[in-house]
């Protein structure tokens, strides 16, 4: 499996799932349910993942799939896809475009390909462990030598207190040049494309 064909295929996954997500985002015609962990899920999440799964199964029937909404299928396969159709469902349901679609590919359990799509702004960040592109332009993480020059992002300022050390988190972000809650997969896209330095999700 070469990087060029994977890139083309993942872009098709993003195009087709993005149509579903955009329609729901602008029409607001979806129902919000609660999963067992109390996190929200919508018809957009489910339909986008179903679309991605269907395309993978058609193109690579021998591959495994690990999905956020529909669980695992042949997860011990040599190649396994990992899907989160809407990372940032809370952002999605409140009309914020800071959500993304995440797709990764594992080979014998090791990540060999990863991609992030923000379908409203049409940002596509794709990496193959050698080259990362943002909308076909080569990008890389920034070389920032000091926290005082860094941009730090996080999905929420509450999770540090809930899961880690809130006071150390507060101290860290005070030392940064800039701190913003541009979170979920969008924050990781900003780091991967060199437009932020740190993304924290305790």
N, CA, C and O of each residue as an XYZ file, in Angstrom:
808
protein
N       0.858     -1.192      0.000
C       0.000      0.000      0.000
C       0.894      1.243      0.000
O       1.571      1.528      0.988
N       0.892      1.975     -1.107
C       1.747      3.157     -1.188
C       1.008      4.386     -0.689
O      -0.222      4.436     -0.669
N       1.807      5.391     -0.280
C       1.240      6.591      0.334
C       0.325      7.346     -0.615
O      -0.680      7.911     -0.184
N       0.656      7.365     -1.895
C      -0.145      8.120     -2.861
C      -1.554      7.552     -2.990
O      -2.529      8.304     -2.996
N      -1.667      6.219     -3.093
C      -2.996      5.618     -3.220
C      -3.785      5.756     -1.927
O      -4.999      5.956     -1.957
N      -3.093      5.649     -0.775
C      -3.769      5.847      0.506
C      -4.285      7.275      0.625
O      -5.405      7.508      1.079
N      -3.450      8.229      0.208
C      -3.844      9.635      0.261
C      -5.107      9.866     -0.550
O      -6.034     10.535     -0.091
N      -5.144      9.317     -1.742
C      -6.301      9.482     -2.615
C      -7.548      8.846     -2.005
O      -8.635      9.422     -2.052
N      -7.381      7.658     -1.435
C      -8.521      6.954     -0.850
C      -9.056      7.694      0.374
O     -10.268      7.846      0.524
N      -8.160      8.154      1.250
C      -8.598      8.865      2.454
C      -9.275     10.176      2.080
O     -10.239     10.577      2.732
N      -8.793     10.846      1.050
C      -9.465     12.063      0.602
C     -10.887     11.767      0.130
O     -11.789     12.581      0.329
N     -11.090     10.605     -0.493
C     -12.442     10.221     -0.892
C     -13.306      9.937      0.340
O     -14.482     10.298      0.370
N     -12.725      9.291      1.354
C     -13.456      9.073      2.607
C     -13.889     10.406      3.208
O     -15.016     10.545      3.682
N     -12.990     11.376      3.186
C     -13.301     12.692      3.744
C     -14.372     13.406      2.917
O     -15.264     14.046      3.474
N     -14.284     13.297      1.600
C     -15.261     13.962      0.741
C     -16.664     13.428      1.001
O     -17.611     14.200      1.152
N     -16.793     12.104      1.053
C     -18.117     11.505      1.210
C     -18.670     11.690      2.617
O     -19.839     12.041      2.775
N     -17.853     11.462      3.638
C     -18.334     11.663      5.013
C     -18.557     13.143      5.296
O     -19.456     13.503      6.056
N     -17.744     13.998      4.690
C     -17.888     15.442      4.897
C     -19.209     15.973      4.393
O     -19.775     16.892      4.985
N     -19.715     15.402      3.296
C     -21.027     15.823      2.775
C     -22.121     15.576      3.812
O     -22.991     16.418      4.035
N     -22.054     14.406      4.436
C     -23.052     14.066      5.457
C     -22.961     15.023      6.632
O     -23.973     15.559      7.083
N     -21.749     15.236      7.128
C     -21.542     16.074      8.306
C     -21.960     17.509      8.032
O     -22.619     18.128      8.867
N     -21.587     18.050      6.875
C     -21.931     19.438      6.546
C     -23.437     19.635      6.451
O     -23.968     20.640      6.922
N     -24.123     18.672      5.840
C     -25.581     18.796      5.741
C     -26.221     18.894      7.122
O     -27.083     19.743      7.350
N     -25.809     18.039      8.031
C     -26.369     18.078      9.388
C     -25.933     19.342     10.135
O     -26.720     19.921     10.884
N     -24.693     19.768      9.936
C     -24.184     20.944     10.651
C     -24.981     22.192     10.301
O     -25.306     22.994     11.177
N     -25.293     22.354      9.027
C     -26.003     23.551      8.600
C     -27.514     23.435      8.770
O     -28.179     24.433      9.045
N     -28.064     22.233      8.613
C     -29.511     22.067      8.750
C     -29.957     21.897     10.198
O     -31.113     22.155     10.536
N     -29.028     21.458     11.053
C     -29.307     21.208     12.476
C     -30.389     20.152     12.667
O     -31.044     20.119     13.709
N     -30.580     19.295     11.676
C     -31.652     18.298     11.732
C     -31.087     16.959     12.205
O     -30.950     16.020     11.421
N     -30.767     16.886     13.474
C     -30.240     15.641     14.030
C     -30.731     15.504     15.462
O     -31.099     16.489     16.102
N     -30.732     14.286     15.952
C     -31.110     14.056     17.345
C     -29.848     13.744     18.138
O     -28.932     13.092     17.635
N     -29.809     14.209     19.370
C     -28.662     13.972     20.240
C     -29.026     12.882     21.242
O     -30.000     13.004     21.984
N     -28.233     11.821     21.254
C     -28.405     10.741     22.221
C     -27.221     10.750     23.176
O     -26.220     11.424     22.932
N     -27.340     10.000     24.262
C     -26.246      9.864     25.220
C     -25.741      8.429     25.208
O     -26.522      7.483     25.313
N     -24.436      8.279     25.079
C     -23.829      6.951     25.131
C     -23.662      6.525     26.593
O     -23.993      7.279     27.508
N     -23.153      5.324     26.800
C     -23.036      4.794     28.160
C     -22.127      5.648     29.041
O     -22.290      5.667     30.261
N     -21.172      6.355     28.436
C     -20.284      7.222     29.217
C     -20.813      8.648     29.315
O     -20.112      9.551     29.773
N     -22.060      8.842     28.879
C     -22.760     10.129     28.915
C     -22.265     11.119     27.866
O     -22.717     12.264     27.852
N     -21.353     10.713     26.988
C     -20.934     11.605     25.910
C     -22.009     11.600     24.821
O     -22.696     10.597     24.629
N     -22.155     12.730     24.104
C     -23.222     12.816     23.111
C     -22.865     12.130     21.799
O     -21.692     12.012     21.446
N     -23.889     11.681     21.084
C     -23.716     11.139     19.741
C     -24.934     11.555     18.933
O     -26.043     11.620     19.463
N     -24.732     11.837     17.654
C     -25.822     12.288     16.793
C     -25.940     11.387     15.563
O     -25.102     10.518     15.320
N     -27.008     11.623     14.797
C     -27.153     10.900     13.526
C     -25.988     11.199     12.603
O     -25.588     10.349     11.808
N     -25.443     12.398     12.702
C     -24.307     12.761     11.851
C     -23.101     11.873     12.154
O     -22.437     11.392     11.235
N     -22.813     11.652     13.454
C     -21.714     10.748     13.836
C     -21.918      9.369     13.215
O     -21.024      8.812     12.578
N     -23.122      8.837     13.420
C     -23.402      7.462     13.010
C     -23.393      7.305     11.488
O     -22.827      6.346     10.962
N     -24.017      8.242     10.792
C     -24.088      8.119      9.335
C     -22.727      8.342      8.687
O     -22.395      7.691      7.696
N     -21.938      9.265      9.244
C     -20.601      9.499      8.691
C     -19.719      8.273      8.877
O     -18.996      7.881      7.961
N     -19.777      7.660     10.073
C     -18.971      6.452     10.281
C     -19.457      5.310      9.398
O     -18.640      4.572      8.847
N     -20.753      5.153      9.253
C     -21.286      4.096      8.393
C     -20.809      4.275      6.958
O     -20.500      3.298      6.276
N     -20.751      5.506      6.507
C     -20.264      5.811      5.161
C     -18.796      5.415      5.020
O     -18.417      4.763      4.047
N     -17.979      5.807      5.983
C     -16.551      5.495      5.939
C     -16.332      3.987      5.977
O     -15.539      3.448      5.204
N     -17.034      3.316      6.874
C     -16.910      1.853      6.980
C     -17.268      1.173      5.656
O     -16.567      0.266      5.206
N     -18.347      1.612      5.047
C     -18.805      0.996      3.808
C     -17.760      1.130      2.706
O     -17.506      0.179      1.966
N     -17.164      2.298      2.599
C     -16.152      2.522      1.566
C     -14.894      1.695      1.831
O     -14.294      1.165      0.895
N     -14.492      1.581      3.098
C     -13.329      0.760      3.442
C     -13.612     -0.705      3.138
O     -12.782     -1.392      2.543
N     -14.772     -1.178      3.543
C     -15.130     -2.589      3.324
C     -15.176     -2.935      1.844
O     -14.828     -4.048      1.449
N     -15.601     -1.988      1.033
C     -15.657     -2.214     -0.412
C     -14.260     -2.247     -1.016
O     -13.970     -3.089     -1.866
N     -13.391     -1.336     -0.581
C     -12.042     -1.220     -1.160
C     -11.068     -2.228     -0.572
O     -10.226     -2.780     -1.281
N     -11.190     -2.468      0.747
C     -10.245     -3.344      1.442
C     -11.009     -4.330      2.336
O     -10.975     -4.198      3.559
N     -11.689     -5.302      1.752
C     -12.540     -6.194      2.553
C     -11.783     -7.018      3.590
O     -12.382     -7.499      4.551
N     -10.476     -7.185      3.407
C      -9.689     -7.975      4.353
C      -9.193     -7.147      5.539
O      -8.635     -7.708      6.482
N      -9.380     -5.843      5.512
C      -8.890     -4.973      6.573
C      -9.831     -4.973      7.777
O     -11.025     -5.241      7.651
N      -9.267     -4.666      8.947
C     -10.060     -4.498     10.151
C     -10.495     -3.053     10.320
O      -9.962     -2.152      9.673
N     -11.467     -2.844     11.193
C     -11.967     -1.492     11.482
C     -12.218     -1.375     12.982
O     -12.838     -2.248     13.589
N     -11.735     -0.297     13.565
C     -12.058      0.081     14.943
C     -12.751      1.436     14.863
O     -12.136      2.425     14.465
N     -14.022      1.487     15.237
C     -14.788      2.715     15.079
C     -15.365      3.215     16.382
O     -15.673      2.439     17.286
N     -15.504      4.524     16.463
C     -16.031      5.163     17.664
C     -17.484      4.765     17.925
O     -17.880      4.561     19.073
N     -18.270      4.656     16.862
C     -19.709      4.478     17.050
C     -20.193      3.037     16.882
O     -21.205      2.661     17.473
N     -19.501      2.234     16.099
C     -19.996      0.891     15.802
C     -19.025     -0.223     16.193
O     -19.195     -1.371     15.780
N     -18.018      0.110     16.981
C     -17.157     -0.919     17.539
C     -16.153     -1.499     16.571
O     -15.804     -0.888     15.561
N     -15.685     -2.724     16.911
C     -14.570     -3.344     16.204
C     -15.032     -4.422     15.234
O     -15.984     -5.159     15.489
N     -14.329     -4.485     14.122
C     -14.577     -5.525     13.132
C     -13.220     -6.036     12.657
O     -12.458     -5.295     12.036
N     -12.919     -7.293     12.945
C     -11.657     -7.910     12.552
C     -10.451     -7.064     13.001
O      -9.571     -6.778     12.188
N     -10.399     -6.665     14.270
C      -9.340     -5.748     14.724
C      -7.947     -6.358     14.732
O      -6.966     -5.627     14.869
N      -7.828     -7.677     14.590
C      -6.506     -8.318     14.561
C      -5.971     -8.486     13.146
O      -4.956     -9.153     12.943
N      -6.641     -7.888     12.164
C      -6.177     -7.956     10.774
C      -4.817     -7.285     10.634
O      -4.430     -6.472     11.473
N      -4.103     -7.625      9.582
C      -2.779     -7.019      9.352
C      -2.887     -5.499      9.257
O      -2.070     -4.770      9.819
N      -3.906     -5.034      8.536
C      -4.174     -3.599      8.439
C      -5.505     -3.300      9.118
O      -6.502     -3.974      8.856
N      -5.525     -2.302      9.981
C      -6.741     -1.942     10.709
C      -6.945     -0.431     10.659
O      -6.040      0.341     10.976
N      -8.136     -0.025     10.260
C      -8.502      1.390     10.230
C      -9.101      1.799     11.569
O      -9.835      1.030     12.189
N      -8.788      3.003     12.009
C      -9.327      3.565     13.250
C     -10.088      4.838     12.878
O      -9.542      5.732     12.231
N     -11.354      4.910     13.295
C     -12.239      5.985     12.830
C     -12.911      6.691     14.004
O     -13.468      6.045     14.891
N     -12.854      8.012     14.001
C     -13.738      8.816     14.843
C     -14.429      9.795     13.900
O     -13.808     10.767     13.470
N     -15.692      9.565     13.569
C     -16.346     10.371     12.534
C     -16.497     11.844     12.891
O     -16.361     12.714     12.031
N     -16.777     12.120     14.161
C     -16.818     13.512     14.629
C     -16.115     13.565     15.974
O     -16.699     13.226     17.003
N     -14.865     13.989     15.964
C     -14.146     14.202     17.209
C     -14.438     15.635     17.637
O     -13.959     16.589     17.024
N     -15.227     15.772     18.690
C     -15.695     17.084     19.099
C     -17.188     17.220     18.866
O     -17.656     18.248     18.376
N     -17.939     16.175     19.219
C     -19.392     16.216     19.014
C     -20.032     17.355     19.807
O     -21.024     17.938     19.371
N     -19.466     17.667     20.967
C     -20.018     18.786     21.748
C     -19.881     20.096     20.987
O     -20.785     20.931     21.016
N     -18.749     20.280     20.304
C     -18.587     21.466     19.460
C     -19.600     21.435     18.315
O     -20.239     22.442     18.009
N     -19.735     20.273     17.692
C     -20.650     20.121     16.553
C     -22.078     20.507     16.920
O     -22.726     21.259     16.192
N     -22.570     19.996     18.048
C     -23.978     20.232     18.396
C     -24.231     21.647     18.898
O     -25.382     22.071     18.997
N     -23.162     22.385     19.217
C     -23.336     23.785     19.621
C     -22.990     24.755     18.496
O     -22.904     25.964     18.711
N     -22.792     24.210     17.287
C     -22.569     25.073     16.130
C     -21.157     25.596     15.982
O     -20.918     26.508     15.190
N     -20.209     25.036     16.732
C     -18.814     25.457     16.604
C     -18.104     24.554     15.603
O     -18.237     23.333     15.687
N     -17.350     25.118     14.653
C     -16.692     24.297     13.639
C     -15.354     23.720     14.092
O     -14.526     23.367     13.252
N     -15.125     23.617     15.395
C     -13.851     23.094     15.894
C     -13.914     21.594     16.155
O     -13.326     21.099     17.117
N     -14.621     20.882     15.303
C     -14.658     19.420     15.361
C     -13.956     18.891     14.120
O     -13.742     19.632     13.161
N     -13.603     17.629     14.136
C     -12.924     17.043     12.985
C     -13.336     15.589     12.803
O     -13.937     14.983     13.690
N     -13.010     15.051     11.662
C     -13.076     13.616     11.412
C     -11.649     13.083     11.476
O     -10.745     13.636     10.849
N     -11.449     12.002     12.237
C     -10.125     11.407     12.402
C     -10.112     10.011     11.791
O     -10.990      9.193     12.064
N      -9.110      9.752     10.965
C      -8.948      8.426     10.360
C      -7.473      8.037     10.452
O      -6.592      8.789     10.036
N      -7.224      6.857     11.001
C      -5.865      6.342     11.071
C      -5.800      4.935     10.502
O      -6.814      4.246     10.389
N      -4.592      4.522     10.146
C      -4.385      3.161      9.644
C      -3.223      2.527     10.404
O      -2.134      3.095     10.487
N      -3.474      1.345     10.953
C      -2.448      0.579     11.662
C      -1.988     -0.585     10.794
O      -2.789     -1.222     10.110
N      -0.684     -0.854     10.833
C      -0.141     -2.057     10.205
C       0.505     -2.893     11.296
O       1.512     -2.501     11.885
N      -0.086     -4.046     11.555
C       0.358     -4.922     12.638
C       0.417     -4.159     13.960
O       1.344     -4.337     14.750
N      -0.571     -3.317     14.187
C      -0.708     -2.582     15.440
C       0.064     -1.282     15.522
O      -0.062     -0.553     16.506
N       0.869     -0.973     14.498
C       1.663      0.258     14.511
C       1.055      1.278     13.552
O       0.682      0.925     12.434
N       0.949      2.551     13.979
C       0.363      3.566     13.101
C       1.264      3.879     11.911
O       2.450      4.164     12.078
N       0.690      3.822     10.706
C       1.455      4.112      9.492
C       0.853      5.267      8.699
O       1.476      5.764      7.761
N      -0.357      5.699      9.069
C      -1.021      6.742      8.302
C      -2.069      7.388      9.192
O      -2.793      6.697      9.909
N      -2.151      8.707      9.148
C      -3.149      9.398      9.953
C      -3.659     10.631      9.237
O      -2.920     11.280      8.497
N      -4.925     10.955      9.460
C      -5.513     12.074      8.743
C      -6.596     12.748      9.583
O      -7.322     12.098     10.335
N      -6.681     14.069      9.430
C      -7.657     14.895     10.147
C      -8.384     15.760      9.127
O      -7.754     16.385      8.274
N      -9.702     15.796      9.213
C     -10.499     16.610      8.288
C     -11.410     17.540      9.069
O     -12.170     17.098      9.931
N     -11.332     18.827      8.766
C     -12.307     19.790      9.272
C     -13.194     20.147      8.079
O     -12.803     20.956      7.238
N     -14.395     19.545      7.999
C     -15.180     19.648      6.768
C     -15.817     21.007      6.513
O     -16.168     21.300      5.370
N     -15.980     21.840      7.522
C     -16.582     23.156      7.292
C     -15.559     24.095      6.658
O     -15.867     24.793      5.693
N     -14.352     24.110      7.199
C     -13.277     24.942      6.639
C     -12.525     24.226      5.520
O     -11.661     24.818      4.874
N     -12.847     22.964      5.292
C     -12.181     22.108      4.308
C     -10.659     22.096      4.518
O      -9.881     22.404      3.614
N     -10.271     21.731      5.732
C      -8.867     21.528      6.072
C      -8.608     20.036      6.133
O      -9.310     19.306      6.833
N      -7.598     19.580      5.398
C      -7.264     18.155      5.360
C      -5.783     17.992      5.663
O      -4.922     18.354      4.860
N      -5.511     17.446      6.827
C      -4.140     17.224      7.278
C      -3.869     15.724      7.230
O      -4.552     14.942      7.891
N      -2.863     15.325      6.441
C      -2.603     13.911      6.193
C      -1.118     13.628      6.368
O      -0.272     14.348      5.838
N      -0.806     12.566      7.122
C       0.589     12.217      7.361
C       0.839     10.733      7.235
O      -0.031      9.923      7.557
N       2.041     10.363      6.762
C       2.386      8.957      6.562
C       3.673      8.554      7.291
O       4.359      7.627      6.863
N       3.999      9.239      8.377
C       5.215      9.011      9.169
C       6.468      9.559      8.500
O       7.554      9.481      9.073
N       6.338     10.104      7.315
C       7.472     10.749      6.650
C       7.148     12.186      6.271
O       7.930     13.099      6.537
N       5.986     12.381      5.647
C       5.582     13.712      5.189
C       4.170     13.987      5.684
O       3.309     13.108      5.655
N       3.940     15.214      6.139
C       2.601     15.658      6.525
C       2.213     16.825      5.630
O       3.017     17.723      5.382
N       0.976     16.806      5.148
C       0.493     17.904      4.317
C      -0.784     18.483      4.901
O      -1.548     17.784      5.566
N      -1.007     19.755      4.650
C      -2.272     20.412      4.953
C      -2.790     20.959      3.638
O      -2.215     21.888      3.071
N      -3.881     20.376      3.156
C      -4.426     20.732      1.839
C      -3.346     20.682      0.764
O      -3.205     21.596     -0.050
N      -2.587     19.584      0.785
C      -1.547     19.271     -0.208
C      -0.283     20.122     -0.084
O       0.611     20.012     -0.923
N      -0.191     20.955      0.933
C       1.034     21.727      1.172
C       1.805     21.074      2.309
O       1.231     20.795      3.362
N       3.101     20.824      2.115
C       3.907     20.163      3.139
C       4.012     21.057      4.373
O       4.328     22.243      4.270
N       3.743     20.471      5.539
C       3.815     21.200      6.807
C       4.590     20.361      7.815
O       4.845     19.178      7.587
N       4.960     20.978      8.925
C       5.602     20.239     10.013
C       5.385     20.989     11.321
O       4.990     22.155     11.327
N       5.649     20.303     12.424
C       5.526     20.949     13.732
C       6.532     22.082     13.853
O       7.602     22.038     13.247
N       6.190     23.087     14.631
C       7.094     24.220     14.841
C       8.246     23.831     15.749
O       8.112     22.961     16.609
N       9.359     24.478     15.550
C      10.493     24.330     16.450
C      10.463     25.503     17.428
O      10.951     26.591     17.123
N       9.894     25.271     18.586
C       9.740     26.310     19.599
C      10.567     25.910     20.816
O      10.336     24.857     21.410
N      11.522     26.745     21.183
C      12.488     26.353     22.211
C      12.075     26.743     23.619
O      12.701     26.305     24.585
N      11.041     27.550     23.759
C      10.664     28.031     25.080
C       9.147     28.093     25.216
O       8.441     28.474     24.282
N       8.656     27.709     26.400
C       7.217     27.807     26.666
C       6.741     29.254     26.537
O       5.595     29.494     26.158
N       7.595     30.204     26.842
C       7.204     31.613     26.767
C       6.928     32.064     25.339
O       6.329     33.117     25.120
N       7.367     31.262     24.362
C       7.091     31.576     22.955
C       6.022     30.656     22.362
O       5.753     30.705     21.162
N       5.424     29.830     23.195
C       4.558     28.771     22.688
C       3.075     29.142     22.717
O       2.615     29.921     23.551
N       2.356     28.552     21.776
C       0.893     28.579     21.787
C       0.414     27.226     22.296
O       0.737     26.187     21.720
N      -0.360     27.245     23.384
C      -0.885     26.025     23.985
C      -2.388     25.976     23.774
O      -3.090     26.968     23.973
N      -2.873     24.807     23.369
C      -4.296     24.603     23.133
C      -4.818     23.496     24.035
O      -4.061     22.623     24.459
N      -6.106     23.533     24.326
C      -6.747     22.477     25.112
C      -8.231     22.454     24.786
O      -8.812     23.480     24.433
N      -8.844     21.282     24.903
C     -10.284     21.202     24.662
C     -11.078     21.865     25.773
O     -12.139     22.438     25.527
N     -10.561     21.787     27.012
C     -11.296     22.321     28.152
C     -10.325     22.670     29.272
O      -9.312     21.993     29.448
N     -10.625     23.713     30.023
C      -9.800     24.040     31.176
C     -10.233     23.250     32.414
O      -9.548     23.285     33.437
N     -11.367     22.535     32.332
C     -11.871     21.781     33.482
C     -11.219     20.413     33.635
O     -11.111     19.903     34.750
N     -10.781     19.807     32.521
C     -10.337     18.422     32.587
C      -9.030     18.245     33.353
O      -8.781     17.168     33.894
N      -8.193     19.277     33.409
C      -6.952     19.150     34.179
C      -7.258     18.910     35.654
O      -6.634     18.062     36.291
N      -8.210     19.653     36.191
C      -8.621     19.457     37.580
C      -9.261     18.085     37.788
O      -9.068     17.458     38.830
N     -10.013     17.628     36.810
C     -10.738     16.367     36.944
C      -9.818     15.154     36.868
O     -10.021     14.172     37.582
N      -8.798     15.221     35.995
C      -8.019     14.025     35.695
C      -6.534     14.125     36.023
O      -5.866     13.100     36.158
N      -6.006     15.337     36.153
C      -4.565     15.495     36.379
C      -4.322     16.523     37.489
O      -5.035     16.543     38.492
N      -3.316     17.371     37.302
C      -2.955     18.363     38.305
C      -3.350     19.750     37.812
O      -2.649     20.354     37.000
N      -4.476     20.245     38.310
C      -5.009     21.514     37.836
C      -4.096     22.689     38.070
O      -4.003     23.571     37.217
N      -3.412     22.729     39.210
C      -2.549     23.879     39.509
C      -1.334     23.919     38.582
O      -0.909     24.995     38.162
N      -0.770     22.741     38.261
C       0.359     22.713     37.322
C      -0.083     23.112     35.917
O       0.651     23.784     35.194
N      -1.286     22.694     35.540
C      -1.845     23.093     34.253
C      -1.981     24.611     34.188
O      -1.588     25.233     33.201
N      -2.535     25.198     35.233
C      -2.708     26.655     35.271
C      -1.366     27.362     35.191
O      -1.224     28.359     34.482
N      -0.374     26.843     35.923
C       0.959     27.440     35.891
C       1.558     27.374     34.488
O       2.172     28.333     34.022
N       1.375     26.242     33.825
C       1.930     26.072     32.484
C       1.318     27.057     31.502
O       2.044     27.721     30.763
N      -0.002     27.162     31.482
C      -0.637     28.029     30.491
C      -0.362     29.508     30.782
O      -0.372     30.329     29.864
N      -0.119     29.850     32.041
C       0.253     31.238     32.362
C       1.606     31.596     31.768
O       1.857     32.751     31.425
N       2.480     30.593     31.650
C       3.823     30.838     31.121
C       3.853     30.906     29.604
O       4.825     31.387     29.022
N       2.797     30.428     28.958
C       2.758     30.395     27.497
C       2.536     31.785     26.918
O       1.999     32.676     27.576
N       2.960     31.946     25.676
C       2.705     33.205     24.980
C       1.216     33.371     24.691
O       0.669     34.471     24.779
N       0.566     32.245     24.341
C      -0.846     32.285     24.014
C      -1.493     30.976     24.439
O      -0.933     29.901     24.223
N      -2.678     31.069     25.048
C      -3.452     29.880     25.405
C      -4.868     30.052     24.895
O      -5.508     31.075     25.136
N      -5.356     29.031     24.180
C      -6.718     29.059     23.656
C      -7.351     27.675     23.765
O      -6.649     26.664     23.768
N      -8.675     27.636     23.852
C      -9.390     26.360     23.863
C      -9.900     26.048     22.457
O     -11.105     25.942     22.228
N      -8.965     25.905     21.527
C      -9.277     25.428     20.175
C      -9.034     23.929     20.208
O      -7.976     23.453     19.795
N     -10.013     23.193     20.699
C      -9.753     21.828     21.122
C     -10.163     20.737     20.175
O     -10.381     20.944     18.981
N     -10.261     19.541     20.772
C     -10.592     18.316     20.062
C      -9.598     18.102     18.915
O      -8.460     18.566     18.987
N     -10.022     17.406     17.868
C      -9.101     17.110     16.780
C      -8.552     18.348     16.101
O      -7.472     18.306     15.512
N      -9.288     19.457     16.178
C      -8.837     20.696     15.543
C      -7.533     21.186     16.171
O      -6.663     21.700     15.468
N      -7.394     21.032     17.483
C      -6.165     21.447     18.143
C      -4.965     20.645     17.668
O      -3.883     21.195     17.463
N      -5.157     19.350     17.494
C      -4.071     18.501     17.008
C      -3.712     18.841     15.566
O      -2.546     18.760     15.180
N      -4.712     19.221     14.767
C      -4.444     19.673     13.400
C      -3.563     20.915     13.424
O      -2.640     21.041     12.619
N      -3.851     21.844     14.359
C      -3.042     23.064     14.448
C      -1.595     22.747     14.830
O      -0.668     23.362     14.303
N      -1.396     21.793     15.741
C      -0.032     21.407     16.134
C       0.683     20.714     14.978
O       1.837     21.021     14.679
N      -0.004     19.785     14.334
C       0.611     19.017     13.243
C       0.992     19.906     12.066
O       1.938     19.600     11.340
N       0.268     20.997     11.870
C       0.545     21.884     10.739
C       1.403     23.073     11.134
O       1.585     23.985     10.328
N       1.938     23.092     12.357
C       2.872     24.132     12.754
C       2.263     25.454     13.130
O       2.939     26.482     13.087
N       0.979     25.450     13.504
C       0.318     26.688     13.866
C       0.014     26.793     15.356
O      -0.601     27.758     15.811
N       0.445     25.805     16.096
C       0.410     25.822     17.559
C       1.482     24.846     18.015
O       1.994     24.053     17.224
N       1.818     24.911     19.309
C       2.952     24.122     19.793
C       2.562     22.945     20.682
O       3.219     21.904     20.662
N       1.492     23.109     21.461
C       1.106     22.100     22.437
C      -0.406     21.949     22.413
O      -1.143     22.935     22.377
N      -0.858     20.696     22.434
C      -2.289     20.419     22.588
C      -2.442     19.526     23.811
O      -1.871     18.436     23.855
N      -3.200     19.972     24.797
C      -3.356     19.243     26.052
C      -4.779     18.739     26.215
O      -5.733     19.517     26.193
N      -4.911     17.432     26.380
C      -6.201     16.828     26.728
C      -5.968     15.839     27.859
O      -5.765     14.653     27.597
N      -5.991     16.290     29.110
C      -5.759     15.348     30.226
C      -6.776     14.217     30.205
O      -6.737     13.335     31.063
